[in-house]
Structure formats: C-alpha cells, structure tokens
C-alpha cells in the first residue's frame, strides 16, 4: 500500500513505482501466505522525493574595485546544500562557505557559485559576482586654483583642480592635511578650508586615493599663493585724452591707479566693460558727445566702484584750427562768429575728469 491508498494491492519483488510527486512517501508491505494469511504488522518504508533545484545567493564579497589580491565570499542556500565555485570561467569545483581566493592578478574577475542539495539537484542559474583588482596608483592631482603665485583676498579660498574621476583628493596646506574632496565624473574637485587661513604666503600640495584604495604620490612641487587682507578698491585716474571738441575721430587715453599691479576695464558710451590697457585708442568715432569710463581691478579682485570718466565731443572739422602750440587761430569759410567760437573754445578748454 503506497501513501494514502485505502487497501493493499498485490505487488511483486522487486516493485517499481513511477510518477511520484515531490514530498514524503510511505510504503507498507505485507506478506500473504498460501493459505491467505496476511502479516498483521506490515513493513513500513518512508522516503522523500525532491526534484526542485536549490537557489544560490552570494551574501558578501570584496568591493567592486579593490587593490587586494585576495577575496573572501560568503554564500547561502537551502539547509544542507553544498557549494561549487567557478572563478573566471574555470570548471566548477567544490568550495566552502566562506571561500577565499588568493593570488588574484590585476584585472576584472567573475565568480559563479551554485548550490547542490542533498538530493543532488544543482542550481541551474549560479549566483554571479564581478569585481576588479586595481593595483595602479592614480596620477598626481593638478591644482588649478588658486593659480600658482596668485594673490587672493579671502581667508577661505576655494582650492580646486583635476584628478582621476571618482578618486578622493587629500588637500595639504603648508604641510598639514586639512581635508578631502571627491572628484566628479569629469575629474573636477574643489575644497574650501573650514578653518580660515592667515594673511600671507601659503603652499598647497595634493594627493589622490582611487576607488581601489591606491595612493598617488603627493605633489612634489607645492603650488604657492598669497592671501592679502585687502577689501579696499583701487582708485582710477584718466591722465590724458582729447580736449573739449575735436574733429579727430580717433581718441587715445592714458590712465593710472593708486595701486600697483592693477588691471583696467573700459566702457565707451555706456557699453559693457571690457579689459583694456593704458594707453588705449578708439577709432572711427561718430560725430557727437562721447564718454569713456575706466575702472581699475586690483590683484585681490577689488574693483573701483567709482570709475574715472572723461567726456569729449567729436565735430566735423575745417572751420576752426589751432596753430603751433595753440597760440592763435585761423578761420576758413563761414562768418566771423566761427572764429570767435573757436577762440572761445580754446580759451575755455579744460580736461574734464570727474569721479561718479
């Protein structure tokens, strides 16, 4: 009688049962003699049919990128299962839980693990784990800002540069590690000191640590910069330019500042400020009044908030001319009023320079 059958049925020795389902089974066998007497205490045999393959999980392993040449893994599956491993496409062999692989070379590795249960069923879809052994140190980071030998006017300057994407940059100021910055996918990084620096000269050095834990050398040549406690804007003066009214359509100006090492920006007739140098020349000027504004920018980045201003007029020439060093005048064409006007202009010529 097999499992839940209600009655005993004749069977032979040996007897085969087929199409058994997964689970526990029970067979009872009772002998019957020639007189028809049946054994009142049948022999009993139980067993379990298990045709389901186990599932395999890799519980832990090395980081995705590491400089370690050994790797330890933990696996899991159903109770009583054994494991078989294949590293980098090799044949599956028995392995333990945990299992450690040593002597790994520098490249990407793949481990496959499959469980085998007590019934001999094998996981047809092994668990897979991929990681990279990286033994190559990153390149030394580059400091872009502050530029070498530059001057800044803040006690917490932004220090930035480039390094291997995904790496961590350690910032060293004046020989002391002050913090770290993580590079983005393009390799850019920046760091702002949390403790203000003191005015004066400073040196920045950097090194990088990649995702695998490899260190670059520390930059051997420090990047120097100077902090100045300068929040005062420079003054700007226009020292020469065209006087009053002139027929000249070209105008040249010279300017200066009360601070050394400044740069200048010019705006002609309300246009946007653009960098300029002294002297600067403007050509093809139209008839009419023109205004030049010049502002200085010092090494600390302070900009003159009250630009120097110079105004003059371009008028069609020919009726009035100044002779020699400006002594005397002559008139050609027109009436005497032009002569008087020219003389009056000469006598009242002044360089107009004002601060706004």
Residue frames relative to the residue before (quaternion, step in Angstrom):
aa qw qx qy qz dx dy dz
X 1.0000 0.0000 0.0000 0.0000 0.00 0.00 0.00
X 0.1851 -0.8028 0.5629 0.0662 3.63 -0.72 1.15
X 0.8630 -0.0263 -0.0229 0.5041 3.52 -0.93 1.04
X 0.8449 -0.2165 0.1540 0.4642 3.55 -0.78 -0.99
X 0.2972 0.7639 -0.5264 0.2260 3.61 1.16 0.40
X 0.4709 -0.7143 0.4456 0.2635 3.56 -0.97 0.88
X 0.8067 0.1810 -0.0745 0.5576 3.56 1.02 -0.71
X 0.5353 -0.5817 0.5061 0.3448 3.50 -1.33 0.40
X 0.1140 -0.7716 0.6217 0.0715 3.56 -1.09 0.68
X 0.6042 -0.5710 0.3922 0.3939 3.57 -1.07 0.61
X 0.0307 0.7785 -0.6261 0.0310 3.58 -1.09 0.73
X 0.3741 -0.7274 0.5334 0.2154 3.57 -1.18 0.43
X 0.3710 -0.6917 0.5701 0.2427 3.52 -1.33 0.12
X 0.4908 -0.3227 -0.7829 0.2051 1.62 -1.00 2.23
X 0.2745 -0.7325 0.5995 0.1692 3.56 -1.37 0.31
X 0.1690 -0.7861 0.5903 0.0707 3.57 -0.99 0.89
X 0.1458 -0.7618 0.6273 0.0699 3.53 -1.01 0.93
X 0.1394 -0.8119 0.5654 0.0416 3.63 -0.84 0.93
X 0.8067 0.3067 -0.2305 0.4495 3.53 -1.44 0.17
X 0.2540 0.7800 -0.5285 0.2185 3.54 1.01 0.81
X 0.3813 -0.7313 0.5197 0.2229 3.57 -0.92 0.83
X 0.6382 -0.5033 0.4009 0.4227 3.54 -1.31 0.30
X 0.5984 0.5592 -0.4324 0.3771 3.52 -1.07 0.77
X 0.6633 -0.5058 0.3754 0.4042 3.56 -1.35 -0.09
X 0.1153 -0.7860 0.6054 0.0479 3.57 -1.03 0.82
X 0.1667 -0.7740 0.6074 0.0658 3.56 -1.28 0.65
X 0.0675 -0.7889 0.6104 0.0212 3.57 -0.83 1.00
X 0.1100 -0.7650 0.6328 0.0474 3.55 -0.95 0.98
X 0.0647 -0.7987 0.5982 -0.0036 3.57 -0.85 1.02
X 0.0270 -0.7960 0.6043 -0.0231 3.59 -0.82 1.04
X 0.3553 -0.7391 0.5340 0.2058 3.59 -0.86 0.93
X 0.1535 -0.7598 0.6270 0.0778 3.56 -1.17 0.71
X 0.2985 -0.7736 0.5270 0.1865 3.61 -0.71 1.04
X 0.7371 -0.4374 0.2840 0.4298 3.55 -1.35 0.08
X 0.6645 0.4892 -0.3087 0.4730 3.57 1.18 -0.47
X 0.5821 -0.6158 0.3584 0.3918 3.56 1.31 -0.01
X 0.4711 0.6691 -0.4559 0.3501 3.57 1.23 0.19
X 0.2207 -0.7883 0.5671 0.0911 3.64 -0.88 1.01
X 0.5417 -0.6089 0.4833 0.3196 3.52 -1.07 0.86
X 0.3243 -0.7815 0.4973 0.1918 3.63 -0.58 1.08
X 0.7250 0.3364 -0.2213 0.5587 3.61 1.27 -0.21
X 0.1822 -0.8272 0.5210 0.1057 3.59 0.29 1.26
X 0.4880 -0.6005 0.5413 0.3289 3.54 -1.29 0.48
X 0.1749 -0.7982 0.5732 0.0608 3.58 -0.97 0.92
X 0.0067 -0.7809 0.6244 -0.0198 3.54 -1.03 0.87
X 0.0634 -0.7988 0.5979 0.0228 3.62 -0.82 0.96
X 0.0806 0.7752 -0.6238 0.0578 3.55 -1.18 0.64
X 0.3497 -0.7323 0.5503 0.1963 3.56 -1.28 0.33
X 0.2574 -0.7314 0.6145 0.1455 3.50 -1.05 0.91
X 0.0400 0.7869 -0.6113 0.0749 3.64 -0.75 1.09
X 0.0238 0.8171 -0.5731 0.0578 3.58 -0.36 1.23
X 0.5331 0.6298 -0.4063 0.3924 3.63 1.29 0.04
X 0.4007 -0.7179 0.5195 0.2326 3.56 -0.86 1.03
X 0.4772 -0.6643 0.4846 0.3101 3.60 -1.04 0.66
X 0.3659 -0.6841 0.5758 0.2579 3.55 -1.28 0.29
X 0.2414 -0.7894 0.5551 0.1023 3.57 -1.05 0.82
X 0.0660 -0.7854 0.6152 0.0180 3.56 -1.04 0.84
X 0.2654 -0.7043 0.6301 0.1911 3.56 -1.07 0.81
X 0.2900 -0.8089 0.4935 0.1344 3.54 -0.38 1.27
X 0.8066 -0.0661 0.0754 0.5825 3.59 0.93 -0.82
X 0.0445 0.7789 -0.6235 0.0510 3.52 -1.30 0.56
X 0.7234 -0.4248 0.2980 0.4555 3.60 -1.23 -0.14
X 0.6460 -0.4765 0.3929 0.4486 3.63 -1.24 0.16
X 0.6598 -0.5256 0.3607 0.3979 3.56 -1.21 0.48
X 0.7691 0.0915 -0.0589 0.6298 3.57 1.18 -0.60
X 0.1127 0.8103 -0.5580 0.1391 3.56 -0.66 1.10
X 0.3590 -0.7112 0.5528 0.2444 3.54 -1.25 0.42
X 0.4658 0.6599 -0.4500 0.3808 3.58 1.26 0.33
X 0.3082 -0.7671 0.5375 0.1666 3.59 -0.94 0.88
X 0.6741 0.3558 -0.3116 0.5674 3.55 1.25 0.41
X 0.0921 -0.7958 0.5979 0.0284 3.55 -1.17 0.57
X 0.1562 -0.7847 0.5968 0.0616 3.57 -0.94 0.94
X 0.1104 -0.8043 0.5837 0.0142 3.56 -0.94 0.99
X 0.1932 -0.7255 0.6463 0.1362 3.53 -1.29 0.58
X 0.1442 -0.7898 0.5931 0.0597 3.58 -1.01 0.88
X 0.0798 -0.7708 0.6224 0.1100 3.53 -1.35 0.10
X 0.0944 0.7560 -0.6447 0.0627 3.55 -1.29 0.54
X 0.7396 -0.3633 0.2714 0.4973 3.59 -1.22 -0.33
X 0.6689 -0.5177 0.3526 0.4003 3.55 -1.20 0.53
X 0.8191 0.2639 -0.2037 0.4668 3.53 -1.05 0.86
X 0.5131 0.6519 -0.4304 0.3559 3.59 1.20 -0.06
X 0.2851 -0.7060 0.6184 0.1946 3.53 -1.27 0.52
X 0.3412 -0.7591 0.5243 0.1802 3.58 -1.22 0.39
X 0.1381 -0.7460 0.6463 0.0816 3.51 -1.30 0.59
X 0.1681 -0.8145 0.5534 0.0449 3.58 -0.88 0.97
X 0.0828 -0.7468 0.6572 0.0590 3.52 -1.29 0.61
X 0.1149 -0.7995 0.5885 0.0357 3.58 -0.60 1.17
X 0.8608 -0.0473 -0.0118 0.5066 3.53 -0.82 1.13
X 0.7602 -0.4300 0.2044 0.4420 3.57 0.88 0.99
X 0.4491 0.6788 -0.4681 0.3442 3.62 1.20 0.09
X 0.6607 -0.4908 0.3760 0.4258 3.59 -1.27 0.25
X 0.5351 -0.6102 0.4749 0.3402 3.56 -1.16 0.65
X 0.0155 0.7685 -0.6390 0.0301 3.53 -1.04 0.91
X 0.6403 -0.5327 0.3824 0.4000 3.54 -1.22 0.49
X 0.0249 0.7850 -0.6181 0.0339 3.56 -1.03 0.82
X 0.4656 -0.6918 0.4922 0.2499 3.51 -1.26 0.53
X 0.3013 -0.7020 0.6034 0.2288 3.51 -1.38 0.06
X 0.4702 -0.3268 -0.7874 0.2284 1.61 -0.93 2.34
X 0.2740 -0.7334 0.5984 0.1701 3.54 -1.37 0.33
X 0.1535 -0.7885 0.5922 0.0631 3.58 -1.01 0.90
X 0.1578 -0.7590 0.6275 0.0729 3.54 -1.03 0.94
X 0.1207 -0.8105 0.5724 0.0292 3.57 -0.88 0.95
X 0.7767 0.3711 -0.2543 0.4409 3.54 -1.35 0.17
X 0.2887 0.7795 -0.5100 0.2213 3.57 1.10 0.66
X 0.3530 -0.7419 0.5293 0.2115 3.56 -0.96 0.85
X 0.6402 -0.5542 0.3832 0.3689 3.54 -1.32 0.26
X 0.5079 0.5823 -0.4970 0.3949 3.54 -0.32 1.34
X 0.6172 -0.5100 0.4263 0.4210 3.55 -1.31 -0.21
X 0.1307 -0.7962 0.5896 0.0361 3.56 -0.92 0.97
X 0.1322 -0.7752 0.6132 0.0743 3.55 -1.22 0.59
X 0.1289 -0.7746 0.6170 0.0505 3.54 -0.91 1.01
X 0.0926 -0.7541 0.6473 0.0614 3.55 -1.07 0.88
X 0.0691 -0.7898 0.6094 -0.0059 3.55 -0.98 0.93
X 0.0095 -0.7846 0.6199 -0.0059 3.56 -0.96 0.90
X 0.3687 -0.7236 0.5470 0.2031 3.52 -1.12 0.79
X 0.1416 -0.7407 0.6499 0.0946 3.56 -1.25 0.61
X 0.2774 -0.7961 0.5122 0.1644 3.58 -0.56 1.14
X 0.7303 -0.4433 0.2958 0.4274 3.55 -1.33 0.13
X 0.6640 0.4924 -0.3091 0.4703 3.59 1.18 -0.42
X 0.5775 -0.6097 0.3653 0.4016 3.54 1.30 -0.05
X 0.4633 0.6652 -0.4622 0.3594 3.60 1.25 0.08
X 0.1948 -0.7918 0.5741 0.0745 3.56 -0.96 0.94
X 0.5169 -0.6333 0.4819 0.3155 3.56 -0.99 0.89
X 0.2897 -0.7892 0.5127 0.1743 3.65 -0.56 1.10
X 0.7316 0.3266 -0.2107 0.5601 3.59 1.27 -0.22
X 0.1957 -0.8282 0.5131 0.1120 3.58 0.26 1.23
X 0.4958 -0.6053 0.5261 0.3330 3.55 -1.23 0.54
X 0.1715 -0.8018 0.5701 0.0516 3.57 -1.03 0.88
X 0.0246 -0.7810 0.6238 -0.0160 3.56 -1.04 0.84
X 0.0724 -0.8052 0.5886 0.0001 3.58 -0.81 1.06
X 0.0990 0.7791 -0.6133 0.0846 3.56 -0.98 0.87
X 0.3454 -0.7426 0.5431 0.1852 3.57 -1.27 0.35
X 0.2487 -0.7208 0.6289 0.1517 3.53 -1.02 0.90
X 0.0124 -0.8010 0.5947 -0.0676 3.57 -0.57 1.23
X 0.0642 -0.8256 0.5605 -0.0061 3.56 -0.51 1.21
X 0.5546 0.6323 -0.3760 0.3888 3.60 1.31 0.03
X 0.3583 -0.7357 0.5233 0.2377 3.64 -0.65 0.99
X 0.5187 -0.6348 0.4650 0.3342 3.59 -1.11 0.58
X 0.6037 -0.5389 0.4370 0.3927 3.55 -1.32 0.28
X 0.6031 -0.5408 0.4343 0.3940 3.57 -1.24 0.42
X 0.4753 -0.6776 0.4716 0.3044 3.63 -0.81 0.90
X 0.3517 -0.7065 0.5756 0.2140 3.53 -1.32 0.41
X 0.2696 -0.7334 0.6018 0.1651 3.58 -1.00 0.89
X 0.1896 -0.8012 0.5627 0.0741 3.56 -0.68 1.16
X 0.8047 0.0383 0.0212 0.5921 3.56 0.98 -0.86
X 0.4657 -0.2210 -0.8492 0.1147 1.54 -1.84 1.72
X 0.5534 -0.6065 0.4521 0.3485 3.55 -1.09 0.73
X 0.6210 -0.5538 0.3853 0.3990 3.61 -1.06 0.60
X 0.8515 0.1027 -0.1301 0.4974 3.53 -1.00 1.00
X 0.4312 0.6931 -0.4723 0.3327 3.59 1.17 0.48
X 0.3523 -0.7018 0.5802 0.2162 3.53 -1.37 0.23
X 0.0501 -0.7899 0.6111 0.0071 3.57 -0.87 0.96
X 0.3296 -0.7697 0.5207 0.1665 3.56 -1.15 0.59
X 0.6173 0.4961 -0.3734 0.4831 3.59 1.11 0.64
X 0.4546 -0.6961 0.4919 0.2585 3.54 -1.09 0.74
X 0.7273 0.2953 -0.2183 0.5798 3.59 1.30 -0.10
X 0.0105 -0.8408 0.5410 -0.0129 3.60 0.51 1.13
X 0.4465 -0.6538 0.5338 0.2972 3.56 -1.13 0.67
X 0.1541 -0.7722 0.6137 0.0575 3.55 -0.73 1.14
X 0.0887 0.8206 -0.5525 0.1162 3.58 -0.59 1.10
X 0.1185 0.7916 -0.5939 0.0818 3.52 -1.30 0.32
X 0.5051 -0.6213 0.4995 0.3306 3.54 -1.24 -0.56
X 0.0498 0.7681 -0.6359 0.0561 3.54 -1.26 0.60
X 0.7247 -0.3908 0.3058 0.4781 3.57 -1.29 -0.04
X 0.5117 -0.6517 0.4515 0.3310 3.63 -0.81 0.94
X 0.8081 0.2627 -0.2154 0.4813 3.55 -1.00 0.88
X 0.5715 0.5956 -0.3912 0.4069 3.58 1.21 -0.10
X 0.3795 -0.6825 0.5702 0.2552 3.54 -1.34 0.23
X 0.2275 -0.7880 0.5637 0.0977 3.55 -0.76 1.10
X 0.2231 -0.7481 0.6126 0.1232 3.55 -0.89 1.00
X 0.2224 -0.7876 0.5668 0.0945 3.57 -0.76 1.12
X 0.0967 -0.7893 0.6064 0.0014 3.54 -0.84 1.09
X 0.0509 -0.7974 0.6013 -0.0038 3.59 -0.64 1.12
X 0.8461 -0.0474 -0.0225 0.5304 3.53 -0.74 1.13
X 0.7468 -0.4390 0.2087 0.4539 3.55 1.00 0.90
X 0.6870 0.4457 -0.2764 0.5030 3.60 1.27 -0.05
X 0.4176 -0.6846 0.5332 0.2696 3.57 -0.89 0.91
X 0.1209 -0.8369 0.5331 0.0293 3.57 -0.64 1.11
X 0.7989 -0.1864 0.1329 0.5561 3.61 1.15 -0.33
X 0.3566 -0.7159 0.5591 0.2184 3.52 -1.38 -0.03
X 0.1217 -0.7576 0.6354 0.0859 3.53 -1.33 0.37
X 0.3227 -0.7455 0.5543 0.1810 3.57 -1.07 0.78
X 0.3962 -0.7245 0.5098 0.2413 3.56 -0.85 0.94
X 0.4303 -0.6766 0.5281 0.2795 3.55 -1.19 0.56
X 0.7616 -0.3858 0.2554 0.4538 3.57 -1.31 -0.08
X 0.6891 0.4489 -0.2796 0.4955 3.58 1.20 -0.43
X 0.5755 -0.6202 0.3673 0.3864 3.58 1.26 -0.02
X 0.5060 0.6493 -0.4299 0.3708 3.60 1.22 0.18
X 0.0091 0.7878 -0.6156 0.0144 3.57 -1.10 0.70
X 0.0170 -0.7825 0.6216 0.0321 3.56 -1.26 0.39
X 0.0735 -0.7835 0.6170 0.0091 3.52 -1.19 0.66
X 0.1267 -0.7684 0.6241 0.0632 3.55 -1.01 0.89
X 0.4670 -0.6929 0.4584 0.3028 3.63 -0.63 1.02
X 0.3822 -0.7217 0.5289 0.2307 3.58 -0.97 0.84
X 0.7140 0.3181 -0.2163 0.5850 3.56 1.25 -0.42
X 0.4699 -0.6966 0.4517 0.2998 3.62 -0.64 1.03
X 0.4002 -0.6909 0.5515 0.2414 3.54 -1.10 0.77
X 0.4942 -0.6419 0.4895 0.3228 3.56 -1.24 0.24
X 0.5921 -0.5420 0.4334 0.4097 3.60 -1.14 0.44
X 0.5768 0.5750 -0.4382 0.3803 3.55 -1.10 0.71
X 0.7024 -0.4654 0.3441 0.4144 3.53 -1.32 -0.22
X 0.0282 -0.7826 0.6216 -0.0167 3.56 -1.09 0.84
X 0.2082 -0.7621 0.6004 0.1241 3.54 -1.27 0.44
X 0.1971 -0.7781 0.5898 0.0887 3.54 -1.00 0.92
X 0.0039 -0.7478 0.6639 0.0085 3.52 -1.11 0.85
X 0.1201 -0.8010 0.5852 0.0384 3.58 -1.15 0.59
X 0.0064 -0.7493 0.6591 0.0649 3.51 -1.36 0.31
X 0.3250 -0.7576 0.5417 0.1641 3.55 -1.20 0.55
X 0.1509 -0.7350 0.6524 0.1068 3.52 -1.26 0.64
X 0.2887 -0.7885 0.5115 0.1824 3.60 -0.55 1.08
X 0.7368 -0.4366 0.2870 0.4291 3.56 -1.33 0.14
X 0.6640 0.5029 -0.3039 0.4625 3.58 1.18 -0.50
X 0.5685 -0.6103 0.3786 0.4013 3.58 1.27 -0.24
X 0.4734 0.6579 -0.4524 0.3721 3.59 1.27 0.23
X 0.3005 -0.7585 0.5568 0.1557 3.58 -1.03 0.83
X 0.3475 -0.6740 0.6012 0.2521 3.53 -1.16 0.66
X 0.5835 -0.5097 0.4516 0.4425 3.60 -1.21 0.13
X 0.5014 -0.5973 0.5172 0.3526 3.56 -1.22 0.42
X 0.5727 -0.6013 0.4194 0.3669 3.57 -0.94 0.87
X 0.3815 -0.7717 0.4717 0.1908 3.53 -0.68 1.15
X 0.7347 0.3298 -0.2071 0.5555 3.57 1.16 -0.57
X 0.3340 -0.7579 0.5192 0.2109 3.62 -0.39 1.15
X 0.3591 -0.7007 0.5729 0.2278 3.55 -1.22 0.60
X 0.1914 -0.8307 0.5119 0.1063 3.62 -0.25 1.20
X 0.0725 0.7553 -0.6513 0.0113 3.54 -1.25 0.55
X 0.3169 -0.7462 0.5609 0.1676 3.53 -1.27 0.44
X 0.2344 -0.7419 0.6133 0.1361 3.54 -1.02 0.89
X 0.0705 -0.7753 0.6268 0.0329 3.55 -0.84 1.00
X 0.3813 -0.7075 0.5482 0.2315 3.52 -1.00 0.87
X 0.2997 0.7768 -0.4717 0.2902 3.54 0.70 1.21
X 0.0768 0.7903 -0.6022 0.0832 3.54 -0.54 1.19
X 0.5373 0.6211 -0.3946 0.4121 3.57 1.32 0.19
X 0.3769 -0.7359 0.5208 0.2125 3.55 -0.78 1.06
X 0.4964 -0.6526 0.4767 0.3170 3.59 -1.10 0.61
X 0.4164 -0.6545 0.5638 0.2836 3.54 -1.35 0.29
X 0.2162 -0.7762 0.5830 0.1046 3.55 -1.19 0.64
X 0.0568 -0.7870 0.6142 0.0128 3.57 -1.02 0.87
X 0.2588 -0.7067 0.6323 0.1836 3.56 -1.07 0.79
X 0.2093 -0.8391 0.4957 0.0794 3.58 -0.44 1.20
X 0.8070 -0.0079 -0.0200 0.5902 3.62 1.13 -0.30
X 0.1922 0.7507 -0.6142 0.1492 3.50 -1.25 0.67
X 0.6884 -0.4651 0.3227 0.4535 3.64 -1.18 0.02
X 0.4078 -0.7169 0.5186 0.2255 3.58 -1.13 0.82
X 0.9023 0.0084 0.0390 0.4294 3.49 -1.27 0.63
X 0.7527 -0.2719 0.2725 0.5342 3.53 -0.61 -1.26
X 0.0373 0.8066 -0.5847 0.0779 3.55 -0.84 0.98
X 0.4384 -0.6801 0.5087 0.2942 3.59 -1.12 0.56
X 0.5334 0.6565 -0.4057 0.3463 3.59 1.23 -0.27
X 0.2786 -0.7716 0.5540 0.1414 3.54 -0.92 0.98
X 0.6414 0.4220 -0.3210 0.5546 3.53 1.34 0.28
X 0.0325 -0.8068 0.5897 -0.0185 3.57 -0.87 0.95
X 0.1201 -0.7874 0.6035 0.0368 3.55 -0.92 1.00
X 0.1025 -0.8007 0.5902 0.0089 3.54 -0.93 0.99
X 0.1470 -0.7311 0.6564 0.1141 3.49 -1.32 0.56
X 0.0152 -0.8054 0.5923 -0.0148 3.56 -1.05 0.73
X 0.1453 -0.7799 0.6061 0.0570 3.52 -1.30 0.37
X 0.2456 -0.7491 0.5944 0.1590 3.55 -1.35 0.13
X 0.5473 -0.6152 0.4549 0.3392 3.53 -1.28 0.32
X 0.6902 0.4031 -0.2787 0.5325 3.61 1.31 -0.05
X 0.4224 -0.6829 0.5234 0.2851 3.59 -1.04 0.68
X 0.8067 0.3482 -0.2145 0.4267 3.54 -1.27 0.37
X 0.4432 0.6951 -0.4650 0.3228 3.59 1.19 0.34
X 0.2735 -0.6865 0.6303 0.2382 3.51 -1.37 0.16
X 0.3381 -0.7584 0.5309 0.1695 3.56 -1.23 0.44
X 0.1342 -0.7451 0.6475 0.0866 3.49 -1.35 0.51
X 0.1758 -0.8102 0.5566 0.0536 3.56 -0.89 0.98
X 0.0774 -0.7549 0.6493 0.0514 3.54 -1.26 0.63
X 0.1200 -0.7971 0.5906 0.0382 3.59 -0.61 1.16
X 0.8586 -0.0495 -0.0076 0.5103 3.53 -0.79 1.13
X 0.7536 -0.4437 0.2130 0.4357 3.56 0.86 0.98
X 0.4390 0.6860 -0.4742 0.3345 3.59 1.21 0.12
X 0.6624 -0.4897 0.3714 0.4283 3.58 -1.27 0.25
X 0.5368 -0.6171 0.4676 0.3352 3.56 -1.13 0.66
X 0.0078 -0.7724 0.6350 -0.0114 3.54 -1.06 0.87
X 0.6154 -0.5586 0.3859 0.4005 3.60 -1.10 0.54
X 0.0557 0.7813 -0.6192 0.0549 3.57 -1.05 0.77
X 0.2719 -0.7491 0.5805 0.1669 3.56 -1.29 0.36
X 0.4153 -0.6860 0.5377 0.2604 3.53 -1.25 0.41
X 0.5154 -0.2768 -0.8031 0.1129 1.54 -1.51 2.04
X 0.2125 -0.7422 0.6169 0.1530 3.55 -1.30 0.39
X 0.1758 -0.7939 0.5782 0.0674 3.59 -1.02 0.82
X 0.1518 -0.7584 0.6295 0.0741 3.53 -1.05 0.91
X 0.1334 -0.8117 0.5672 0.0406 3.58 -0.88 0.92
X 0.8091 0.2873 -0.2165 0.4647 3.54 -1.43 0.21
X 0.2079 0.7981 -0.5341 0.1859 3.55 0.95 0.90
X 0.4179 -0.7058 0.5170 0.2446 3.56 -0.98 0.84
X 0.6258 -0.5016 0.4228 0.4219 3.57 -1.28 0.29
X 0.6231 0.5457 -0.4110 0.3810 3.53 -1.12 0.69
X 0.6640 -0.5031 0.3772 0.4047 3.51 -1.35 -0.03
X 0.0964 -0.7816 0.6154 0.0325 3.55 -1.09 0.82
X 0.1241 -0.7800 0.6106 0.0586 3.54 -1.18 0.67
X 0.1318 -0.7676 0.6247 0.0561 3.52 -0.93 0.99
X 0.0796 -0.7620 0.6410 0.0467 3.55 -1.02 0.89
X 0.0714 -0.7894 0.6096 -0.0062 3.55 -0.95 0.98
X 0.0098 -0.7924 0.6099 -0.0017 3.56 -0.94 0.90
X 0.3621 -0.7310 0.5450 0.1935 3.55 -1.12 0.78
X 0.1451 -0.7509 0.6380 0.0898 3.55 -1.22 0.64
X 0.2714 -0.7972 0.5149 0.1603 3.60 -0.60 1.09
X 0.7347 -0.4511 0.2886 0.4164 3.56 -1.33 0.19
X 0.6598 0.4990 -0.3016 0.4740 3.57 1.20 -0.50
X 0.5777 -0.6158 0.3615 0.3954 3.56 1.30 -0.04
X 0.4720 0.6587 -0.4585 0.3648 3.59 1.24 0.11
X 0.1916 -0.7931 0.5742 0.0675 3.57 -0.93 0.96
X 0.5215 -0.6248 0.4884 0.3149 3.56 -1.01 0.89
X 0.2781 -0.7906 0.5277 0.1384 3.57 -0.59 1.18
X 0.7297 0.3277 -0.2141 0.5607 3.60 1.27 -0.20
X 0.1803 -0.8366 0.5054 0.1101 3.59 0.37 1.21
X 0.5021 -0.6020 0.5224 0.3357 3.55 -1.24 0.55
X 0.1525 -0.8083 0.5675 0.0373 3.58 -0.98 0.92
X 0.0326 -0.7762 0.6295 -0.0157 3.56 -1.03 0.86
X 0.0691 -0.8039 0.5908 -0.0030 3.56 -0.79 1.08
X 0.1026 0.7695 -0.6245 0.0856 3.57 -1.03 0.85
X 0.3599 -0.7350 0.5440 0.1853 3.52 -1.33 0.33
X 0.2237 -0.7341 0.6264 0.1369 3.52 -1.08 0.85
X 0.0411 0.7904 -0.6076 0.0661 3.59 -0.74 1.14
X 0.6051 -0.5611 0.4175 0.3805 3.57 -1.12 0.67
X 0.2880 -0.8073 0.4955 0.1410 3.59 -0.60 1.10
X 0.4454 0.7073 -0.4953 0.2368 3.56 -1.35 -0.06
X 0.7160 0.4274 -0.2673 0.4829 3.58 1.05 -0.64
X 0.7787 0.1983 -0.1206 0.5829 3.56 1.10 -0.50
X 0.0375 0.7928 -0.6069 0.0406 3.58 -0.92 0.89
X 0.2662 -0.7386 0.5944 0.1743 3.55 -1.05 0.75
X 0.2628 -0.7999 0.5296 0.1033 3.52 -0.83 1.04
X 0.8383 0.1703 -0.1234 0.5031 3.53 -1.25 0.56
X 0.7877 -0.2525 0.2226 0.5160 3.54 -0.80 -1.08
X 0.7068 -0.4214 0.2570 0.5068 3.54 1.19 0.49
X 0.5444 0.5956 -0.4201 0.4152 3.63 1.23 0.17
X 0.8076 0.1790 -0.1694 0.5358 3.54 -0.61 1.13
X 0.1079 -0.7782 0.6152 0.0659 3.54 -1.31 0.21
X 0.1609 -0.7648 0.6114 0.1239 3.54 -1.23 0.25
X 0.1837 -0.7760 0.5950 0.1009 3.55 -1.16 0.52
X 0.0694 -0.7714 0.6316 0.0346 3.51 -1.06 0.79
X 0.8151 0.1330 -0.1295 0.5488 3.52 -0.70 1.06
X 0.7415 0.3912 -0.2916 0.4605 3.56 -1.26 0.26
X 0.5606 -0.5956 0.4477 0.3612 3.54 -1.29 -0.13
X 0.7405 -0.4396 0.2852 0.4208 3.54 -1.34 0.09
X 0.5411 0.6280 -0.4198 0.3697 3.61 1.13 -0.40
X 0.6154 0.5395 -0.3560 0.4511 3.57 1.09 -0.60
X 0.6299 0.5282 -0.3388 0.4576 3.55 1.02 -0.74
X 0.6698 0.4919 -0.3045 0.4654 3.53 0.94 -0.94
X 0.6355 0.5255 -0.3356 0.4553 3.55 1.02 -0.78
X 0.6497 0.5161 -0.3203 0.4572 3.58 0.94 -0.83
X 0.6573 0.5028 -0.3161 0.4639 3.56 0.94 -0.85
X 0.6548 0.5120 -0.3195 0.4551 3.55 0.98 -0.85
X 0.6279 0.5326 -0.3350 0.4582 3.55 1.03 -0.77
X 0.6484 0.5326 -0.3150 0.4434 3.56 0.96 -0.92
X 0.6981 0.4885 -0.2804 0.4420 3.54 0.92 -0.99
X 0.7568 0.3667 -0.2111 0.4983 3.57 1.09 -0.57
X 0.3347 0.7508 -0.5142 0.2446 3.57 1.22 0.23
X 0.1521 0.7648 -0.6201 0.0863 3.55 -0.96 0.78
X 0.4528 -0.6545 0.5245 0.3025 3.47 -1.13 0.58
X 0.1924 -0.7992 0.5608 0.0993 3.51 -0.63 1.13
X 0.1245 0.7673 -0.6156 0.1299 3.45 -0.58 1.19
X 0.0794 0.8095 -0.5762 0.0800 3.56 -0.63 0.96
X 0.3650 -0.6871 0.5799 0.2416 3.49 -1.27 0.39
X 0.1189 -0.7974 0.5879 0.0658 3.60 -0.80 0.91
